[in-house]
Amino acid sequence: MNTVINIRTEKAVRDEAKKVFSKMGMTTSAGINMFLNQVVLEKGMPFLPTSNAQKIKEKWDAAAVDAIKFGKRYTTAEEALADL
C-alpha cells in the first residue's frame, strides 16, 4: 500500500533535484523512494553526511580509479544485465 509523505525543502533544492532525477530518467518521487529504500537496506544513511566537498570528491575519484582498474567492463547494456 502506498502512502504520502509531505516534506519541507527549499524550492531551489527541489527544482535542482528534479532536474537531476529527470536527467536520470526518473521522477522526483522515484528518486526519493530510492533514497528511502537505501536507508532501509543500510539501516542508516546511505552516505556519510559531511560538508567537506573535497573529501567527498577524493573518495569518489578513488572509487572511480578502482572501478576502472579492477572492475568488469561491458560493451552493451544487455551484457551488463546478463551478468547480474
C-alpha distance (Angstrom), angle and dihedral (degrees) to the residues before:
residue distance angle dihedral
M1 . . .
N2 3.81 . .
T3 3.77 123.3 .
V4 3.78 135.1 -168.6
I5 3.81 123.8 -118.5
N6 3.79 120.0 -164.9
I7 3.80 116.4 -156.6
R8 3.77 134.6 175.7
T9 3.77 119.0 -131.3
E10 3.75 136.8 148.1
K11 3.79 114.4 -81.8
A12 3.82 91.9 -127.1
V13 3.82 91.2 54.1
R14 3.80 91.5 48.7
D15 3.79 92.3 47.9
E16 3.82 93.8 48.8
A17 3.81 91.9 46.3
K18 3.80 89.8 49.7
K19 3.83 89.6 54.2
V20 3.81 91.7 49.9
F21 3.80 93.2 48.1
S22 3.80 90.6 46.4
K23 3.83 91.1 53.4
M24 3.80 86.7 52.8
G25 3.81 90.2 52.5
M26 3.79 97.6 -109.7
T27 3.76 141.0 103.5
T28 3.78 124.0 -108.7
S29 3.79 88.0 -110.8
A30 3.82 90.8 55.2
G31 3.81 90.9 48.8
I32 3.78 92.8 50.6
N33 3.81 90.0 46.3
M34 3.82 89.3 53.2
F35 3.80 89.2 52.8
L36 3.82 92.7 49.0
N37 3.81 91.5 48.0
Q38 3.81 90.0 51.8
V39 3.81 89.8 51.1
V40 3.80 88.5 54.3
L41 3.83 93.2 46.7
E42 3.81 93.8 45.8
K43 3.82 93.0 40.1
G44 3.80 85.5 -133.7
M45 3.76 142.1 27.5
P46 3.83 112.4 -24.3
F47 3.81 89.3 -138.8
L48 3.79 138.0 31.7
P49 3.80 108.1 -100.6
T50 3.79 109.0 -130.1
S51 3.75 139.2 149.6
N52 3.81 91.5 -146.9
A53 3.81 101.7 104.1
Q54 3.81 92.5 177.7
K55 3.81 91.5 56.9
I56 3.81 90.8 50.7
K57 3.81 91.6 48.7
E58 3.81 92.1 49.8
K59 3.81 91.4 49.8
W60 3.81 93.0 48.9
D61 3.79 92.2 44.9
A62 3.81 90.4 52.2
A63 3.80 90.7 48.6
A64 3.81 90.1 50.2
V65 3.82 91.8 50.8
D66 3.83 90.0 50.5
A67 3.80 91.4 48.0
I68 3.80 91.8 50.5
K69 3.79 92.8 45.0
F70 3.81 100.8 41.7
G71 3.80 106.6 13.0
K72 3.76 128.3 103.1
R73 3.78 119.1 -100.5
Y74 3.76 127.8 -144.4
T75 3.76 131.9 -168.9
T76 3.81 96.2 -155.9
A77 3.79 137.5 27.3
E78 3.79 89.1 -121.2
E79 3.80 90.1 57.8
A80 3.80 90.9 51.4
L81 3.81 92.8 47.7
A82 3.79 91.4 49.0
D83 3.82 88.6 57.2
L84 3.79 92.1 57.0
